[in-house]
Amino acid sequence: MSQPASKAIKDTILIEHLPYELDDGIARRASIGLIVLATDYTIEHEWRQLFAEIDGVALYQSRIHNENLITPDTLRAMAPRIVECARVITPDTPVDVMAYGCTSASMAIGEEGVFANIRQAKPDSRCTTPITAAFAAFDAFNAKRIGVLTPYPADVNRIVSEYITARGYEVPVFGSFNADRDTVVARITPQSIERGVRELLEHAEVDAIFVSCTSVRLMAACAELEKNLGIPLTSSNHAMAWHALRLAGIDDRLGRFGSLYDLPLRPDSSR
């Protein structure tokens, strides 16, 4: 092997062409890209807690411009911006899974519309959204009757309810905090979420609970809350992180994050 060349540049010794070795990097097992809302204060925090415990899986993020006010129109306005936000995640390098981090916009735009925009930039990536992941989670739970809790205003709640029932699930009870700004949603306490879930369970029998919105904080408390309630529970961030991992071929059992993380992805739930 040739020795590194050295020469003096004024008073500095410059050593060039040092030998090096390559390994598979931090994405040794999988790479996952995440598009985060500009107004989201929660999803990155919750996903980092999870991904820090999984060796060899890299998480790459970009942020998409959106309005703080949550309405059907502001949600749909994000659709054309998705392409560039996907493109700036590790440009010219494949990403195993791309995740779009907005539950309500995924329904307002439609999952296929989100996927089509992502694939303009990342044609070989598998794709997920929070609602795509929630459906996969319901199937993994073998759940058909879903209790839904959201922070959204009424016009967005109608989109959510209709979208879920159109996929063949029943929604016998639906609760909402009726907040219209992510800056507020991100500050709703986990205790408030628990009270909201308990309120749903007092009004109807369900197979599972889904807490919608990536700004909601639930992942750290999910496993304990499931045990206390005796019912499968997931949220937007919780379900989408699990779904992204499973789509990437990561089958690690991580039940400390909730019962979903001990379950495989059903074959008919992949994208």
Sequence and secondary structure as in RCSB ss.txt:
>XXXX:A:sequence
MSQPASKAIKDTILIEHLPYELDDGIARRASIGLIVLATDYTIEHEWRQLFAEIDGVALYQSRIHNENLITPDTL
RAMAPRIVECARVITPDTPVDVMAYGCTSASMAIGEEGVFANIRQAKPDSRCTTPITAAFAAFDAFNAKRIGVLT
PYPADVNRIVSEYITARGYEVPVFGSFNADRDTVVARITPQSIERGVRELLEHAEVDAIFVSCTSVRLMAACAEL
EKNLGIPLTSSNHAMAWHALRLAGIDDRLGRFGSLYDLPLRPDSSR
>XXXX:A:secstr
    EEEEETTEEEEES        TTSSEEEEEEEETT SSHHHHHHHHHTTSTTEEEEEEEE   SB  HHHH
HTTGGGHHHHHHTSSTTS  SEEEEE HHHHHHH HHHHHHHHHHH TT EEE HHHHHHHHHHHHT  EEEEEE
   HHHHHHHHHHHHHTT EEEEEEE    BHHHHTT  HHHHHHHHHHHHHH   SEEEE  TTS  GGGHHHH
HHHHTS EEEHHHHHHHHHHHHTT     GGG GGGGS   GGG  
